[in-house]
Amino acid sequence: MMDMQTTILVVDDEPAIVDVLTYNLEKAHYRVLVARDGLEALEQTRRQKPDLIILDLMLPGMDGLEVCRAIRHEGELPIIMLTARDEEIDRVVGLELGADDYVVKPFSVRELMARIKTVLRRTSTETRAPDQKLVVGLLTLDPERHEAHWGESQIELSALEFELLHTFMRHTGQVLTREQLLSLVWGYDYTGDLRVVDTAVKRLRRKLRSQDPMAEELLTTVRGVGYKLTQ
């Protein structure tokens, strides 16, 4: 059973979607907040500080991409986007802005609930098993403290970016395919497409490059196969 204090903010202006999500989330013992437009979503996020946001891209006034951008500017709160099938470009943009995952409408409630559990598990310090520090050159990762450093400088990473870097560092020198990364980072029951991986790697590289171009060069693309972290 989930802790009743685990709070999820549902941002959608379709009453039927809100009702279905609210019913199933409360049944799973989550605390549910609802916002029906972008401005209300930001207000609720700042006031209530939810643990995760389910964010529809098509909102009246301030759209989901603007909301995602604003939330990411303020912190690393997990976001799962809800998108329509014809919003492929917006999906990619949303992932690049920092969304953790997306689900396409019409969606399976079971699939969405599984994605929620995966994202919350990734962000929960209580369920993270202690692990030794990992070091690759000037790059250091401390799973117990949930910190990554380049030399003496701390790298600010989202939970997803941290887990992705952790996975690469645990397999230093090994080529990881996108399918393997989906399994290792997003969970074995994940059924999303491979662009989620590419976009997350792109965001991680951006964070590494902000420290030092040499840091970004550690993470290389193996054309037609996947990615590899090198010494």
C-alpha distance (Angstrom), angle and dihedral (degrees) to the residues before:
residue distance angle dihedral
M1 . . .
M2 3.80 . .
D3 3.80 121.1 .
M4 3.82 107.3 -95.6
Q5 3.79 87.9 -132.5
T6 3.78 92.3 65.5
T7 3.79 100.4 109.3
I8 3.80 126.5 -159.9
L9 3.79 123.3 -170.2
V10 3.82 114.0 -149.0
V11 3.81 112.4 -156.9
D12 3.81 111.8 -169.0
D13 3.80 136.3 118.6
E14 3.83 95.9 -149.7
P15 3.85 108.6 97.6
A16 3.82 93.4 -154.9
I17 3.83 92.1 54.4
V18 3.80 91.8 45.6
D19 3.82 91.7 49.9
V20 3.82 93.8 49.0
L21 3.81 93.2 47.0
T22 3.80 94.2 44.2
Y23 3.82 92.3 50.2
N24 3.81 94.8 48.4
L25 3.80 95.8 41.5
E26 3.79 93.3 49.3
K27 3.81 89.5 46.0
A28 3.82 86.5 56.7
H29 3.83 88.3 51.6
Y30 3.79 98.8 -107.2
R31 3.78 121.5 140.7
V32 3.80 107.3 -119.9
L33 3.80 129.7 -150.3
V34 3.80 122.9 -176.9
A35 3.80 132.0 -150.4
R36 3.80 121.9 178.0
D37 3.80 99.8 -164.7
G38 3.78 139.7 26.2
L39 3.79 99.0 -99.8
E40 3.80 91.8 50.3
A41 3.81 88.7 48.6
L42 3.81 91.9 56.2
E43 3.79 91.4 45.1
Q44 3.81 92.3 50.9
T45 3.81 91.7 45.1
R46 3.78 92.9 53.7
R47 3.79 95.1 42.5
Q48 3.82 102.7 37.4
K49 3.84 100.8 28.6
P50 3.84 97.4 -147.8
D51 3.81 122.1 -157.4
L52 3.82 93.7 -127.8
I53 3.80 138.9 6.0
I54 3.81 127.0 -142.7
L55 3.79 100.9 -157.3
D56 3.79 127.5 -168.9
L57 3.81 113.0 -149.5
M58 3.82 95.7 -147.2
L59 3.79 105.2 68.6
P60 3.80 131.8 149.6
G61 3.80 114.4 -101.3
M62 3.80 107.4 -11.5
D63 3.83 105.4 37.1
G64 3.79 128.0 -141.0
L65 3.80 94.3 -98.1
E66 3.80 91.2 56.6
V67 3.80 90.0 47.2
C68 3.81 91.2 49.6
R69 3.81 91.1 49.2
A70 3.81 92.2 49.9
I71 3.81 93.9 47.5
R72 3.80 92.0 48.2
H73 3.81 89.8 50.3
E74 3.81 88.1 59.2
G75 3.81 101.3 40.0
E76 3.80 150.4 -45.9
L77 3.80 101.3 -75.9
P78 3.85 109.1 157.8
I79 3.82 114.7 -104.8
I80 3.81 129.6 -167.6
M81 3.81 112.2 -169.4
L82 3.78 126.1 -145.2
T83 3.80 111.6 -149.2
A84 3.80 139.2 173.2
R85 3.80 120.2 -117.3
D86 3.81 92.7 -107.2
E87 3.82 94.9 52.9
E88 3.81 96.7 83.6
I89 3.82 95.1 134.0
D90 3.80 91.9 48.1
R91 3.82 89.4 49.7
V92 3.80 91.3 56.6
V93 3.80 91.9 45.2
G94 3.80 90.0 49.6
L95 3.79 91.5 52.4
E96 3.80 90.6 48.1
L97 3.81 89.3 51.7
G98 3.79 88.9 57.1
A99 3.81 109.7 -88.8
D100 3.81 110.2 153.9
D101 3.79 97.0 -143.8
Y102 3.79 144.3 -20.7
V103 3.78 138.4 -138.8
V104 3.81 122.7 -157.1
K105 3.82 121.2 -130.7
P106 2.96 127.7 -90.4
F107 3.77 85.2 46.2
S108 3.78 136.6 -179.8
V109 3.80 110.5 -111.6
R110 3.80 89.2 -147.1
E111 3.80 91.1 54.6
L112 3.80 92.8 47.8
M113 3.81 91.8 49.0
A114 3.81 89.5 51.4
R115 3.82 90.7 51.2
I116 3.82 90.2 49.7
K117 3.81 91.8 52.3
T118 3.80 91.0 48.7
V119 3.81 94.0 50.6
L120 3.81 93.4 45.2
R121 3.80 91.5 47.5
R122 3.80 89.2 53.0
T123 3.81 92.1 52.2
S124 3.81 96.8 42.9
T125 3.81 114.1 101.5
E126 3.81 90.0 -169.3
T127 3.79 94.0 65.5
R128 3.78 96.9 40.4
A129 3.79 110.3 108.4
P130 3.81 116.4 -132.0
D131 3.79 112.9 -101.9
Q132 3.76 137.8 177.6
K133 3.76 123.5 -96.9
L134 3.79 114.5 -91.8
V135 3.79 122.3 -145.7
V136 3.80 129.5 -168.2
G137 3.79 111.7 170.4
L138 3.82 107.1 -56.6
L139 3.80 90.9 -16.6
T140 3.81 114.9 102.0
L141 3.79 127.7 179.2
D142 3.81 124.0 -169.3
P143 3.85 109.8 -168.3
E144 3.81 93.7 -173.9
R145 3.81 93.4 56.1
H146 3.82 91.6 32.2
E147 3.80 90.4 -129.9
A148 3.79 133.9 135.3
H149 3.82 124.2 -164.9
W150 3.79 137.7 -172.1
G151 3.77 102.0 -155.1
E152 3.80 104.4 -48.1
S153 3.81 95.3 -23.0
Q154 3.80 120.6 96.7
I155 3.81 116.7 -132.2
E156 3.80 113.3 -139.1
L157 3.82 106.1 -135.9
S158 3.79 133.9 171.8
A159 3.81 117.2 -124.0
L160 3.81 89.5 -100.5
E161 3.82 93.7 49.2
F162 3.81 90.6 46.9
E163 3.82 92.2 51.4
L164 3.80 90.6 47.1
L165 3.81 92.3 51.3
H166 3.81 90.2 44.8
T167 3.80 89.6 54.4
F168 3.80 92.9 49.4
M169 3.81 92.3 47.9
R170 3.82 92.3 49.2
H171 3.82 87.1 54.7
T172 3.80 99.5 39.1
G173 3.81 111.3 171.7
Q174 3.81 92.5 13.2
V175 3.79 121.5 113.0
L176 3.80 110.1 -125.7
T177 3.78 118.0 -160.5
R178 3.78 120.3 -139.7
E179 3.80 89.0 -110.6
Q180 3.81 90.5 54.1
L181 3.79 90.9 49.4
L182 3.81 90.7 50.5
S183 3.80 88.7 54.6
L184 3.81 97.0 42.5
V185 3.80 99.5 41.9
W186 3.81 107.3 23.0
G187 3.82 97.7 33.6
Y188 3.81 135.6 -97.0
D189 3.79 93.4 -91.6
Y190 3.79 92.1 55.8
T191 3.81 114.3 125.5
G192 3.79 101.7 178.6
D193 3.79 127.5 121.6
L194 3.78 127.4 -91.0
R195 3.80 95.5 -108.1
V196 3.79 87.5 79.0
V197 3.81 87.7 65.9
D198 3.80 95.1 44.8
T199 3.79 92.3 49.8
A200 3.81 93.4 47.5
V201 3.82 90.9 49.7
K202 3.80 89.1 49.5
R203 3.81 90.5 53.0
L204 3.81 91.6 47.2
R205 3.79 91.0 50.6
R206 3.79 89.7 50.8
K207 3.82 90.3 54.5
L208 3.81 91.4 48.2
R209 3.81 92.1 47.2
S210 3.80 89.9 52.8
Q211 3.82 86.9 64.4
D212 3.79 99.5 41.7
P213 3.84 135.2 -30.0
M214 3.82 86.4 -124.8
A215 3.81 89.6 62.4
E216 3.80 92.0 56.2
E217 3.80 90.9 49.9
L218 3.82 90.5 63.4
L219 3.81 89.1 71.3
T220 3.79 108.6 66.4
T221 3.79 134.3 -178.7
V222 3.80 117.5 -125.6
R223 3.78 100.0 -153.8
G224 3.77 114.1 -120.7
V225 3.81 92.5 3.2
G226 3.82 115.6 57.1
Y227 3.79 140.0 -99.2
K228 3.78 138.4 -43.0
L229 3.81 136.3 -167.0
T230 3.79 109.6 -140.8
Q231 3.79 131.8 -161.5
